[in-house]
Amino acid sequence: MATIEITEAGFEQTITENDIVFVDFWAGWCGPCKQFAPVYEQVSGEHPDIVFGKVDTEAERGLAAAANITSIPTLMAFRDKVLVYAQPGAVNATQLQELVTAVKGLDMDEVREQVAQNQNPDQNSDQNSDQN
């Protein structure tokens, strides 16, 4: 599957209706974004089971702000509706392939458990104070 343009209106639907979604936040004036684009397109063609989306941060300022994008390109990966990767900076084809493999190989039960622990830090500190 080739890359698709994602807008603010379709972002949530794209994340919720697909198992794995990679999102490239970019802008037309960004040199590293232009260098990364062909790599992203190439790798997307090698993984038809994954959605590779692109968000133009100039056209989708609200979405970029909601995603806390402060540097571009920024690459995000979602698996089963959970953000599992978010990192600014372009990567090469090998690094992107390794990232795709890593995301596919995640133990999502473990990821969900870690997310739950991060959302309930009081529970963790209660457990720590019980041990003191």
C-alpha positions in Angstrom: 0.0 0.0 0.0 1.3 3.4 -0.9 1.3 6.2 1.7 -1.9 8.1 2.3 -2.6 11.7 3.3 -4.1 11.9 6.8 -6.1 14.9 7.9 -7.4 15.9 11.3 -10.9 14.7 10.3 -9.6 11.2 9.4 -6.8 10.8 11.9 -8.7 9.0 14.7 -10.6 6.8 12.3 -7.3 5.7 10.6 -5.8 4.8 14.0 -8.8 3.0 15.3 -9.6 1.0 12.1 -6.1 -0.4 11.4 -3.9 -2.7 13.5 -0.6 -0.8 12.7 -0.3 2.8 11.5 2.8 4.7 10.9 2.5 8.5 10.6 5.1 10.9 9.1 4.6 14.5 10.1 6.3 16.7 7.5 6.2 20.0 5.7 7.1 21.0 2.1 9.8 23.5 3.2 11.6 20.9 5.3 14.8 19.5 3.7 15.1 16.4 5.9 11.4 15.7 5.3 12.0 15.7 1.5 15.0 13.3 2.0 12.9 11.0 4.1 9.8 10.9 1.9 11.2 8.4 -0.8 12.4 6.1 2.0 9.0 6.2 3.7 7.3 5.6 0.4 9.6 2.6 -0.5 9.1 0.9 2.9 5.4 1.5 2.7 5.3 -0.5 -0.5 7.0 -3.4 1.1 4.4 -3.7 3.9 0.8 -3.8 2.5 -0.5 -4.9 5.9 0.4 -1.6 7.5 -1.0 1.9 6.9 1.6 4.5 6.2 0.1 7.9 6.6 1.5 11.4 6.0 0.4 14.6 7.8 1.3 17.9 6.2 1.9 20.0 9.3 1.4 23.2 7.3 -2.1 22.2 6.2 -3.0 20.3 9.4 -1.8 22.7 12.1 -4.4 21.6 14.6 -3.5 18.0 14.2 0.2 18.8 14.5 -0.5 20.8 17.7 -2.6 18.0 19.1 0.2 15.5 18.5 2.7 17.9 20.2 4.8 18.1 17.0 7.7 20.4 17.7 10.2 19.2 15.2 9.8 17.6 11.7 10.0 15.1 10.4 8.5 13.3 13.3 7.6 9.6 12.9 4.9 8.0 15.0 3.7 4.4 15.1 0.5 3.1 16.5 -0.4 -0.5 17.2 -3.9 -1.6 18.3 -4.8 2.1 18.9 -1.7 2.6 21.2 1.1 5.0 20.4 4.2 2.8 20.6 6.8 5.1 19.0 7.2 8.8 18.5 10.6 10.3 17.5 11.6 13.4 15.6 14.2 13.0 12.8 14.6 11.2 9.6 15.7 7.5 9.6 17.2 5.5 6.8 15.5 2.5 5.1 17.3 0.0 7.3 16.3 1.8 10.5 12.7 2.1 9.3 12.5 -1.6 8.4 13.9 -2.4 11.8 11.2 -0.2 13.4 8.5 -1.9 11.4 9.7 -5.3 12.5 9.9 -4.1 16.1 6.4 -2.7 16.1 5.0 -5.9 14.5 6.8 -8.0 17.2 5.5 -6.1 20.2 3.8 -8.0 23.0 0.7 -5.7 23.2 -0.4 -7.1 26.5 2.9 -6.0 28.0 2.6 -2.6 26.3 -0.9 -2.1 27.6 0.3 -3.0 31.1 3.1 -0.4 30.9 0.7 2.2 29.6 -1.7 1.5 32.6 1.2 1.8 35.0 2.3 5.1 33.5 -1.3 6.4 33.7 -1.5 5.5 37.4 1.7 6.7 39.0 0.1 7.0 42.4 -0.5 3.2 42.4 3.2 2.7 41.7 4.3 5.1 44.5 1.8 3.4 46.9 3.4 0.1 46.2 6.9 1.6 46.7 5.9 3.2 50.1 4.4 -0.1 51.2 7.9 -1.7 50.7 9.6 1.0 52.9 
